C-alpha cells in the first residue's frame, strides 16, 4: 500500500494559503503510508514530466487536520517517490486547528 487512504475531497476547512505562505513553511520528511490523498486521479503528464516543478513548489503541500495528513498538492511527486521505492518524501506541512 502506498498511501494510508485514497480520498477525493479536502475534508478540512479552506485555509486560504497562497504559494508565498506555503514557501514560508520549512519542508520535512513525511511517510507516504501516512498520507491521505485529496485527489483520486493523476494527470500522467505531470508524473512523466522531467521538470514538473517549473511553475510550482519543489515540495508537496500537506495539511495536518484532526490527526490526519492530507496530501493537498504533489500527488505526482508522491507517486514518483513510491515508484523509486522510497517510503518518504519532503513536504511542507500546514497544521490546521
PyMOL commands that place a pseudoatom at each C-alpha (Angstrom):
pseudoatom trace, name=CA, resn=UNK, resi=1, chain=A, elem=C, hetatm=0, pos=[0.000, 0.000, 0.000]
pseudoatom trace, name=CA, resn=UNK, resi=2, chain=A, elem=C, hetatm=0, pos=[1.405, 3.394, -0.990]
pseudoatom trace, name=CA, resn=UNK, resi=3, chain=A, elem=C, hetatm=0, pos=[-0.957, 5.720, 0.895]
pseudoatom trace, name=CA, resn=UNK, resi=4, chain=A, elem=C, hetatm=0, pos=[-2.913, 5.420, 4.101]
pseudoatom trace, name=CA, resn=UNK, resi=5, chain=A, elem=C, hetatm=0, pos=[-6.120, 6.090, 2.194]
pseudoatom trace, name=CA, resn=UNK, resi=6, chain=A, elem=C, hetatm=0, pos=[-7.211, 7.446, -1.181]
pseudoatom trace, name=CA, resn=UNK, resi=7, chain=A, elem=C, hetatm=0, pos=[-9.672, 10.289, -0.906]
pseudoatom trace, name=CA, resn=UNK, resi=8, chain=A, elem=C, hetatm=0, pos=[-11.241, 12.599, -3.453]
pseudoatom trace, name=CA, resn=UNK, resi=9, chain=A, elem=C, hetatm=0, pos=[-12.023, 15.733, -1.446]
pseudoatom trace, name=CA, resn=UNK, resi=10, chain=A, elem=C, hetatm=0, pos=[-10.462, 18.123, 1.020]
pseudoatom trace, name=CA, resn=UNK, resi=11, chain=A, elem=C, hetatm=0, pos=[-12.331, 17.406, 4.264]
pseudoatom trace, name=CA, resn=UNK, resi=12, chain=A, elem=C, hetatm=0, pos=[-10.617, 20.219, 6.147]
pseudoatom trace, name=CA, resn=UNK, resi=13, chain=A, elem=C, hetatm=0, pos=[-11.732, 23.872, 6.097]
pseudoatom trace, name=CA, resn=UNK, resi=14, chain=A, elem=C, hetatm=0, pos=[-10.347, 26.237, 3.461]
pseudoatom trace, name=CA, resn=UNK, resi=15, chain=A, elem=C, hetatm=0, pos=[-7.063, 27.612, 4.768]
pseudoatom trace, name=CA, resn=UNK, resi=16, chain=A, elem=C, hetatm=0, pos=[-6.598, 30.339, 2.149]
pseudoatom trace, name=CA, resn=UNK, resi=17, chain=A, elem=C, hetatm=0, pos=[-2.837, 29.815, 1.911]
pseudoatom trace, name=CA, resn=UNK, resi=18, chain=A, elem=C, hetatm=0, pos=[-1.172, 31.084, -1.257]
pseudoatom trace, name=CA, resn=UNK, resi=19, chain=A, elem=C, hetatm=0, pos=[2.163, 29.991, -2.735]
pseudoatom trace, name=CA, resn=UNK, resi=20, chain=A, elem=C, hetatm=0, pos=[4.148, 32.645, -0.835]
pseudoatom trace, name=CA, resn=UNK, resi=21, chain=A, elem=C, hetatm=0, pos=[2.705, 31.480, 2.503]
pseudoatom trace, name=CA, resn=UNK, resi=22, chain=A, elem=C, hetatm=0, pos=[3.411, 27.819, 1.692]
pseudoatom trace, name=CA, resn=UNK, resi=23, chain=A, elem=C, hetatm=0, pos=[7.003, 28.760, 0.812]
pseudoatom trace, name=CA, resn=UNK, resi=24, chain=A, elem=C, hetatm=0, pos=[7.476, 30.099, 4.355]
pseudoatom trace, name=CA, resn=UNK, resi=25, chain=A, elem=C, hetatm=0, pos=[6.859, 26.613, 5.828]
pseudoatom trace, name=CA, resn=UNK, resi=26, chain=A, elem=C, hetatm=0, pos=[10.066, 24.609, 6.145]
pseudoatom trace, name=CA, resn=UNK, resi=27, chain=A, elem=C, hetatm=0, pos=[9.822, 21.202, 4.456]
pseudoatom trace, name=CA, resn=UNK, resi=28, chain=A, elem=C, hetatm=0, pos=[10.416, 17.967, 6.306]
pseudoatom trace, name=CA, resn=UNK, resi=29, chain=A, elem=C, hetatm=0, pos=[10.062, 14.285, 5.553]
pseudoatom trace, name=CA, resn=UNK, resi=30, chain=A, elem=C, hetatm=0, pos=[6.682, 12.592, 5.699]
pseudoatom trace, name=CA, resn=UNK, resi=31, chain=A, elem=C, hetatm=0, pos=[5.928, 8.906, 5.266]
pseudoatom trace, name=CA, resn=UNK, resi=32, chain=A, elem=C, hetatm=0, pos=[3.897, 8.062, 2.181]
pseudoatom trace, name=CA, resn=UNK, resi=33, chain=A, elem=C, hetatm=0, pos=[1.884, 5.469, 4.102]
pseudoatom trace, name=CA, resn=UNK, resi=34, chain=A, elem=C, hetatm=0, pos=[0.650, 8.181, 6.487]
pseudoatom trace, name=CA, resn=UNK, resi=35, chain=A, elem=C, hetatm=0, pos=[-0.815, 10.363, 3.721]
pseudoatom trace, name=CA, resn=UNK, resi=36, chain=A, elem=C, hetatm=0, pos=[-4.453, 10.573, 2.682]
pseudoatom trace, name=CA, resn=UNK, resi=37, chain=A, elem=C, hetatm=0, pos=[-4.856, 11.844, -0.873]
pseudoatom trace, name=CA, resn=UNK, resi=38, chain=A, elem=C, hetatm=0, pos=[-7.346, 14.558, -1.778]
pseudoatom trace, name=CA, resn=UNK, resi=39, chain=A, elem=C, hetatm=0, pos=[-7.440, 13.539, -5.459]
pseudoatom trace, name=CA, resn=UNK, resi=40, chain=A, elem=C, hetatm=0, pos=[-8.358, 10.187, -6.975]
pseudoatom trace, name=CA, resn=UNK, resi=41, chain=A, elem=C, hetatm=0, pos=[-6.855, 10.839, -10.398]
pseudoatom trace, name=CA, resn=UNK, resi=42, chain=A, elem=C, hetatm=0, pos=[-3.460, 11.921, -11.632]
pseudoatom trace, name=CA, resn=UNK, resi=43, chain=A, elem=C, hetatm=0, pos=[-2.510, 13.725, -14.801]
pseudoatom trace, name=CA, resn=UNK, resi=44, chain=A, elem=C, hetatm=0, pos=[0.078, 11.401, -16.355]
pseudoatom trace, name=CA, resn=UNK, resi=45, chain=A, elem=C, hetatm=0, pos=[1.827, 14.345, -17.991]
pseudoatom trace, name=CA, resn=UNK, resi=46, chain=A, elem=C, hetatm=0, pos=[2.574, 15.761, -14.535]
pseudoatom trace, name=CA, resn=UNK, resi=47, chain=A, elem=C, hetatm=0, pos=[4.015, 12.415, -13.451]
pseudoatom trace, name=CA, resn=UNK, resi=48, chain=A, elem=C, hetatm=0, pos=[6.159, 11.929, -16.534]
pseudoatom trace, name=CA, resn=UNK, resi=49, chain=A, elem=C, hetatm=0, pos=[7.464, 15.475, -16.957]
pseudoatom trace, name=CA, resn=UNK, resi=50, chain=A, elem=C, hetatm=0, pos=[11.160, 15.679, -16.265]
pseudoatom trace, name=CA, resn=UNK, resi=51, chain=A, elem=C, hetatm=0, pos=[10.840, 19.041, -14.504]
pseudoatom trace, name=CA, resn=UNK, resi=52, chain=A, elem=C, hetatm=0, pos=[7.299, 19.127, -13.181]
pseudoatom trace, name=CA, resn=UNK, resi=53, chain=A, elem=C, hetatm=0, pos=[8.102, 21.906, -10.699]
pseudoatom trace, name=CA, resn=UNK, resi=54, chain=A, elem=C, hetatm=0, pos=[8.769, 24.676, -13.250]
pseudoatom trace, name=CA, resn=UNK, resi=55, chain=A, elem=C, hetatm=0, pos=[5.705, 26.664, -12.174]
pseudoatom trace, name=CA, resn=UNK, resi=56, chain=A, elem=C, hetatm=0, pos=[5.153, 25.139, -8.745]
pseudoatom trace, name=CA, resn=UNK, resi=57, chain=A, elem=C, hetatm=0, pos=[6.809, 24.374, -5.448]
pseudoatom trace, name=CA, resn=UNK, resi=58, chain=A, elem=C, hetatm=0, pos=[9.642, 21.862, -5.206]
pseudoatom trace, name=CA, resn=UNK, resi=59, chain=A, elem=C, hetatm=0, pos=[7.865, 20.284, -2.239]
pseudoatom trace, name=CA, resn=UNK, resi=60, chain=A, elem=C, hetatm=0, pos=[4.451, 18.706, -1.832]
pseudoatom trace, name=CA, resn=UNK, resi=61, chain=A, elem=C, hetatm=0, pos=[1.830, 20.501, 0.276]
pseudoatom trace, name=CA, resn=UNK, resi=62, chain=A, elem=C, hetatm=0, pos=[0.318, 18.527, 3.139]
pseudoatom trace, name=CA, resn=UNK, resi=63, chain=A, elem=C, hetatm=0, pos=[-2.370, 19.644, 5.584]
pseudoatom trace, name=CA, resn=UNK, resi=64, chain=A, elem=C, hetatm=0, pos=[-2.426, 18.189, 9.092]
pseudoatom trace, name=CA, resn=UNK, resi=65, chain=A, elem=C, hetatm=0, pos=[-6.017, 18.232, 10.318]
pseudoatom trace, name=CA, resn=UNK, resi=66, chain=A, elem=C, hetatm=0, pos=[-7.600, 16.205, 13.105]
pseudoatom trace, name=CA, resn=UNK, resi=67, chain=A, elem=C, hetatm=0, pos=[-4.591, 13.907, 13.292]
pseudoatom trace, name=CA, resn=UNK, resi=68, chain=A, elem=C, hetatm=0, pos=[-4.572, 13.063, 9.568]
pseudoatom trace, name=CA, resn=UNK, resi=69, chain=A, elem=C, hetatm=0, pos=[-2.035, 14.142, 6.943]
pseudoatom trace, name=CA, resn=UNK, resi=70, chain=A, elem=C, hetatm=0, pos=[-3.814, 15.167, 3.733]
pseudoatom trace, name=CA, resn=UNK, resi=71, chain=A, elem=C, hetatm=0, pos=[-1.796, 15.432, 0.528]
pseudoatom trace, name=CA, resn=UNK, resi=72, chain=A, elem=C, hetatm=0, pos=[-3.241, 18.619, -0.936]
pseudoatom trace, name=CA, resn=UNK, resi=73, chain=A, elem=C, hetatm=0, pos=[-0.733, 19.179, -3.729]
pseudoatom trace, name=CA, resn=UNK, resi=74, chain=A, elem=C, hetatm=0, pos=[2.037, 16.932, -5.001]
pseudoatom trace, name=CA, resn=UNK, resi=75, chain=A, elem=C, hetatm=0, pos=[0.359, 13.625, -5.822]
pseudoatom trace, name=CA, resn=UNK, resi=76, chain=A, elem=C, hetatm=0, pos=[2.718, 13.213, -8.790]
pseudoatom trace, name=CA, resn=UNK, resi=77, chain=A, elem=C, hetatm=0, pos=[5.738, 13.738, -6.506]
pseudoatom trace, name=CA, resn=UNK, resi=78, chain=A, elem=C, hetatm=0, pos=[4.428, 11.151, -4.038]
pseudoatom trace, name=CA, resn=UNK, resi=79, chain=A, elem=C, hetatm=0, pos=[3.849, 8.575, -6.776]
pseudoatom trace, name=CA, resn=UNK, resi=80, chain=A, elem=C, hetatm=0, pos=[7.254, 9.259, -8.262]
pseudoatom trace, name=CA, resn=UNK, resi=81, chain=A, elem=C, hetatm=0, pos=[8.812, 8.652, -4.821]
pseudoatom trace, name=CA, resn=UNK, resi=82, chain=A, elem=C, hetatm=0, pos=[6.867, 5.392, -4.492]
pseudoatom trace, name=CA, resn=UNK, resi=83, chain=A, elem=C, hetatm=0, pos=[7.984, 4.248, -7.954]
pseudoatom trace, name=CA, resn=UNK, resi=84, chain=A, elem=C, hetatm=0, pos=[11.568, 4.876, -6.834]
pseudoatom trace, name=CA, resn=UNK, resi=85, chain=A, elem=C, hetatm=0, pos=[10.813, 2.599, -3.854]
pseudoatom trace, name=CA, resn=UNK, resi=86, chain=A, elem=C, hetatm=0, pos=[11.160, 5.400, -1.312]
pseudoatom trace, name=CA, resn=UNK, resi=87, chain=A, elem=C, hetatm=0, pos=[8.925, 5.371, 1.750]
pseudoatom trace, name=CA, resn=UNK, resi=88, chain=A, elem=C, hetatm=0, pos=[9.218, 9.101, 2.478]
pseudoatom trace, name=CA, resn=UNK, resi=89, chain=A, elem=C, hetatm=0, pos=[9.236, 12.407, 0.666]
pseudoatom trace, name=CA, resn=UNK, resi=90, chain=A, elem=C, hetatm=0, pos=[9.829, 16.025, 1.619]
pseudoatom trace, name=CA, resn=UNK, resi=91, chain=A, elem=C, hetatm=0, pos=[6.718, 18.164, 2.069]
pseudoatom trace, name=CA, resn=UNK, resi=92, chain=A, elem=C, hetatm=0, pos=[5.582, 21.414, 3.593]
pseudoatom trace, name=CA, resn=UNK, resi=93, chain=A, elem=C, hetatm=0, pos=[3.066, 20.609, 6.335]
pseudoatom trace, name=CA, resn=UNK, resi=94, chain=A, elem=C, hetatm=0, pos=[0.409, 23.131, 7.373]
pseudoatom trace, name=CA, resn=UNK, resi=95, chain=A, elem=C, hetatm=0, pos=[-1.225, 22.370, 10.707]
pseudoatom trace, name=CA, resn=UNK, resi=96, chain=A, elem=C, hetatm=0, pos=[-4.853, 23.462, 10.895]
pseudoatom trace, name=CA, resn=UNK, resi=97, chain=A, elem=C, hetatm=0, pos=[-6.646, 23.752, 14.220]
for i in range(1, 97): cmd.bond("trace and resi %d" % i, "trace and resi %d" % (i + 1))
show_as sticks, trace
zoom trace
